[in-house]
Amino acid sequence: MNSPYILIVGAGGVGAFFGSALARQGARVAVVCRSDYEVVKRDGYSIRSPLLGDHTFRPHDVFNAASQCTVAPDYVILTSKVLPGADRAALLRPAVHPQTVILLIQNGIDIEPQIAAAFPDNELLSALAFVAIGRGEPGSVNHQSSGTLTMGRFPSGITPAAQRIAALFEASGVGCKLVENVVGARWQKAAWNTTFNPLSILGGVLDTGQMLRTEDNQAFVRQIMEEVCNVAAAAGHPQPPQLIPNMLQATRAMPAYKTSMAQDYEHHRPMEIEAILGNVVRAARKLEIGTPALDAIYAIAKMVEAARG
């Protein structure tokens, strides 16, 4: 395990950034990518990063499907979008062997059960990425700010496999916090994600600075975040009282940037509306928690999505 073989499936900006960090510590990092395949195969990824420095990441192997990987990976990391109808288990299945640890670095609530059911005998880790990343030309990654992970075993616990890969991230300069309750941590991030991502597309591609520009804006953002926290508490994952003010303060302190959903909207890519927002709304309905603001932005987000085609 001094040089683990790690396969990243769906290696866009997030996968390339975290993969390059692992490779710096001697891991053999292979990637599965599609739209950037030819460029990455030839030139690797060109990464601009205030944390890792500007550099070129040349993966150990470059594939356009997991079935091309002939090595049994120690870890398979899934960094693709969570989209309706997408069979994420099918993306992974050719590369998952009995000893393979699966790690999800993906957005959304309630995204683990599908993978856990498909691979009941494999250890499943779940991670939340706190990072602002943009993509330009094929093979180009622009890391803007932050760059940390929160990780734990699903449904709970901290394991040696989690500790090993966390140590690689930490050694590279990418903070990786291990938590016993990763589901609760997902709800914590949802307070931010479920608010800022949908709002960023409802206003014609707004950045974080624009969404927090006025006191009225901030009050509306707080209302949405409070609704998410109410649902989280009803689901058994109450959040600390200072979560919302701390998140707003941290967001204002960062350079204004476009959320991942705003970037997807702008570049006519599929958006994670269901994983990030729809799953929270459905949880609220199941738990009979009133969420008028969330209901409204969900309905309008679906209108925006349908109008874009």
Legacy VTK file of the C-alpha trace (Angstrom):
# vtk DataFile Version 3.0
C-alpha trace
ASCII
DATASET POLYDATA
POINTS 309 float
0.000 0.000 0.000
2.999 2.332 -0.208
2.057 2.786 -3.875
-1.651 1.981 -4.127
-3.316 1.703 -7.513
-6.188 4.181 -7.526
-8.703 4.450 -10.361
-10.734 7.645 -10.646
-13.954 7.224 -12.620
-15.485 10.369 -14.077
-12.277 12.361 -13.794
-13.318 15.927 -14.554
-12.060 18.928 -12.616
-12.662 17.498 -9.145
-11.251 14.076 -10.001
-8.165 15.562 -11.659
-7.469 17.896 -8.732
-7.714 15.257 -6.004
-6.069 12.638 -8.211
-3.056 14.866 -8.745
-2.738 15.259 -4.973
-2.668 11.481 -4.489
-0.164 11.013 -7.306
2.219 13.443 -5.606
2.464 10.990 -2.727
3.456 8.085 -4.948
0.047 6.587 -5.641
-0.430 5.116 -9.103
-3.439 7.162 -10.158
-5.348 6.095 -13.274
-8.354 7.955 -14.669
-11.457 7.191 -16.680
-12.512 10.240 -18.665
-14.540 10.708 -21.825
-14.859 14.242 -23.149
-11.208 15.031 -22.331
-9.857 11.576 -23.154
-7.698 12.405 -26.196
-6.148 15.496 -24.602
-5.486 13.846 -21.238
-4.057 10.733 -22.891
-1.631 12.901 -24.862
-0.830 15.785 -22.518
-2.251 15.032 -19.071
-4.161 17.645 -17.092
-3.000 21.242 -16.867
-3.913 22.348 -13.339
-3.767 25.869 -11.951
-3.988 25.817 -8.175
-3.144 28.202 -5.334
-2.912 25.147 -3.045
-0.941 22.648 -5.121
0.719 25.125 -7.448
0.402 25.257 -11.227
1.405 21.876 -12.591
0.755 19.116 -15.100
-0.774 15.908 -13.794
0.013 12.907 -15.979
-2.058 9.929 -14.795
-0.450 6.494 -14.548
-3.083 5.205 -17.013
-5.832 6.938 -19.005
-8.974 5.024 -20.018
-12.308 5.959 -21.533
-14.081 3.099 -19.734
-13.440 1.247 -16.480
-13.489 -2.038 -18.381
-10.117 -1.109 -19.919
-8.430 -1.255 -16.517
-6.650 -4.615 -16.194
-5.190 -3.922 -12.734
-7.256 -4.708 -9.628
-7.445 -1.254 -7.981
-6.897 -0.785 -4.277
-9.344 2.125 -4.450
-11.910 3.165 -7.031
-12.956 6.803 -6.644
-16.167 7.962 -8.307
-16.268 11.710 -9.022
-18.943 11.819 -11.723
-22.148 13.824 -11.401
-25.138 12.163 -9.722
-27.792 12.387 -12.437
-31.269 10.822 -12.816
-31.154 7.560 -14.713
-27.366 7.267 -14.516
-26.274 3.784 -13.437
-23.281 4.667 -11.291
-22.786 1.068 -10.249
-22.417 0.049 -13.890
-19.679 2.653 -14.344
-17.688 1.048 -11.528
-18.492 -2.659 -11.835
-15.757 -3.719 -14.319
-13.045 -2.298 -12.042
-14.339 -3.425 -8.639
-12.562 -6.518 -7.293
-13.024 -8.247 -3.923
-10.343 -6.142 -2.194
-11.280 -2.839 -3.863
-12.387 0.002 -1.596
-14.961 2.302 -3.215
-14.822 6.029 -2.461
-17.556 8.442 -3.536
-16.565 12.112 -3.904
-19.941 13.340 -5.088
-22.649 15.854 -4.282
-26.043 15.224 -2.789
-28.055 13.537 -0.071
-28.875 9.819 0.013
-26.456 8.960 -2.806
-24.702 6.016 -1.149
-27.422 3.323 -0.896
-27.397 2.529 -4.631
-23.665 1.778 -4.528
-23.832 -0.037 -1.179
-26.542 -2.332 -2.545
-24.610 -3.039 -5.743
-21.370 -3.900 -3.914
-22.385 -5.274 -0.493
-19.048 -7.016 0.084
-16.842 -3.999 -0.662
-15.965 -1.287 1.802
-17.700 1.962 0.850
-16.256 5.335 1.820
-18.126 8.576 1.271
-16.502 11.996 1.012
-17.569 15.597 0.685
-15.378 17.953 -1.304
-15.097 21.575 -0.241
-13.438 23.110 -3.263
-14.065 25.738 -5.921
-12.987 24.395 -9.303
-13.640 25.531 -12.863
-12.925 23.829 -16.160
-11.744 25.573 -19.300
-10.359 23.914 -22.391
-10.234 20.102 -22.478
-7.700 18.881 -19.933
-7.578 22.252 -18.204
-8.506 22.624 -14.522
-8.690 25.918 -12.645
-8.683 25.425 -8.880
-9.867 28.723 -7.381
-10.044 28.252 -3.626
-10.387 25.846 -0.690
-9.585 22.185 -1.343
-10.479 19.884 1.544
-12.376 16.658 2.103
-14.558 15.252 4.868
-14.658 11.461 4.742
-15.996 8.433 6.557
-17.173 4.888 6.022
-20.792 4.516 4.941
-22.995 4.232 6.887
-20.664 5.076 9.772
-17.204 4.590 11.171
-13.539 5.273 10.473
-11.535 2.384 9.024
-7.878 1.656 8.221
-8.663 2.047 4.503
-10.056 5.518 5.175
-7.046 6.416 7.288
-4.605 5.275 4.595
-6.046 7.378 1.803
-6.676 10.316 4.143
-2.980 10.254 5.065
-2.065 10.527 1.373
-4.331 13.536 0.943
-3.010 15.194 4.093
0.616 14.682 3.042
-0.112 16.403 -0.267
-1.557 19.495 1.429
-5.206 18.573 0.894
-6.916 18.529 4.279
-8.930 15.355 4.848
-11.068 15.195 7.986
-12.277 11.746 9.020
-15.699 11.546 10.680
-17.687 8.772 12.316
-21.006 10.051 10.942
-20.520 10.858 7.271
-24.286 10.957 6.647
-24.593 13.788 9.164
-21.688 15.517 7.451
-23.545 15.243 4.133
-26.523 17.014 5.647
-24.197 19.699 6.940
-22.828 20.380 3.481
-26.368 20.271 2.091
-27.128 23.432 4.048
-24.765 25.210 1.642
-25.129 23.126 -1.515
-28.917 22.935 -1.525
-29.077 26.707 -1.147
-26.376 28.237 -3.308
-26.344 25.790 -6.222
-30.021 26.156 -7.262
-30.109 29.906 -6.566
-27.108 30.371 -8.829
-29.095 29.208 -11.885
-32.412 30.860 -11.033
-30.918 34.326 -11.354
-29.169 33.890 -14.679
-25.850 32.444 -13.465
-25.138 34.295 -10.231
-21.866 34.025 -8.332
-21.687 33.805 -4.551
-20.992 37.517 -4.188
-24.131 38.428 -6.114
-26.251 36.021 -4.088
-25.108 37.654 -0.823
-24.937 41.268 -2.025
-27.844 42.733 -0.057
-29.395 42.133 3.360
-32.591 40.884 1.684
-30.530 38.398 -0.319
-28.830 37.176 2.836
-32.141 36.812 4.671
-33.535 34.644 1.883
-30.374 32.515 1.815
-30.645 32.024 5.581
-34.293 30.970 5.253
-33.391 28.252 2.758
-30.470 27.050 4.861
-32.681 26.902 7.946
-35.186 24.732 6.084
-32.426 22.303 5.114
-31.280 22.150 8.735
-34.864 21.471 9.862
-35.049 18.503 7.507
-31.641 17.271 8.658
-32.763 17.396 12.302
-35.951 15.478 11.512
-33.820 12.875 9.704
-31.767 12.387 12.871
-28.842 14.648 12.021
-29.257 17.939 13.913
-26.738 20.607 12.987
-24.890 23.001 15.315
-26.537 26.415 15.876
-23.547 28.301 14.453
-23.498 26.351 11.190
-25.416 28.892 9.112
-23.656 32.082 10.304
-20.295 30.343 9.985
-21.069 29.202 6.438
-22.232 32.654 5.404
-19.164 34.283 6.922
-16.859 31.812 5.172
-18.639 32.300 1.845
-18.382 36.082 2.057
-14.677 35.786 2.897
-13.925 33.740 -0.223
-13.517 35.311 -3.663
-16.875 35.356 -5.456
-17.221 32.284 -7.639
-19.761 30.333 -9.668
-21.140 27.144 -8.167
-20.725 23.840 -9.985
-24.386 23.986 -11.005
-23.961 27.483 -12.432
-20.983 26.303 -14.462
-22.951 23.312 -15.732
-25.860 25.578 -16.697
-23.562 28.028 -18.431
-21.884 25.290 -20.485
-25.116 23.381 -21.237
-24.092 20.350 -19.200
-26.503 18.182 -17.156
-27.176 19.603 -13.686
-27.412 17.771 -10.355
-30.757 19.305 -9.393
-32.221 16.048 -8.092
-29.233 14.896 -6.024
-28.579 18.306 -4.485
-32.101 19.722 -4.135
-34.737 17.160 -5.114
-33.571 14.546 -2.608
-33.811 17.079 0.217
-37.323 18.102 -0.834
-38.407 14.461 -0.995
-36.922 13.793 2.440
-38.880 16.757 3.805
-42.126 15.441 2.354
-41.493 11.966 3.748
-40.786 13.430 7.184
-43.705 15.887 6.900
-41.491 18.943 7.363
-42.690 22.196 5.796
-40.167 23.686 3.359
-41.907 26.468 1.393
-38.705 28.109 0.134
-37.146 24.807 -0.907
-40.373 23.746 -2.624
-40.442 26.996 -4.590
-36.841 26.941 -5.765
-37.136 23.250 -6.665
-40.182 23.919 -8.839
-38.508 26.882 -10.551
-35.214 25.018 -11.008
-37.082 22.247 -12.803
-38.741 24.875 -15.044
-35.337 26.353 -15.848
-33.961 22.914 -16.616
-36.893 22.047 -18.897
-36.720 25.397 -20.720
-33.031 24.940 -21.425
-33.716 21.526 -22.949
LINES 1 310
309 0 1 2 3 4 5 6 7 8 9 10 11 12 13 14 15 16 17 18 19 20 21 22 23 24 25 26 27 28 29 30 31 32 33 34 35 36 37 38 39 40 41 42 43 44 45 46 47 48 49 50 51 52 53 54 55 56 57 58 59 60 61 62 63 64 65 66 67 68 69 70 71 72 73 74 75 76 77 78 79 80 81 82 83 84 85 86 87 88 89 90 91 92 93 94 95 96 97 98 99 100 101 102 103 104 105 106 107 108 109 110 111 112 113 114 115 116 117 118 119 120 121 122 123 124 125 126 127 128 129 130 131 132 133 134 135 136 137 138 139 140 141 142 143 144 145 146 147 148 149 150 151 152 153 154 155 156 157 158 159 160 161 162 163 164 165 166 167 168 169 170 171 172 173 174 175 176 177 178 179 180 181 182 183 184 185 186 187 188 189 190 191 192 193 194 195 196 197 198 199 200 201 202 203 204 205 206 207 208 209 210 211 212 213 214 215 216 217 218 219 220 221 222 223 224 225 226 227 228 229 230 231 232 233 234 235 236 237 238 239 240 241 242 243 244 245 246 247 248 249 250 251 252 253 254 255 256 257 258 259 260 261 262 263 264 265 266 267 268 269 270 271 272 273 274 275 276 277 278 279 280 281 282 283 284 285 286 287 288 289 290 291 292 293 294 295 296 297 298 299 300 301 302 303 304 305 306 307 308
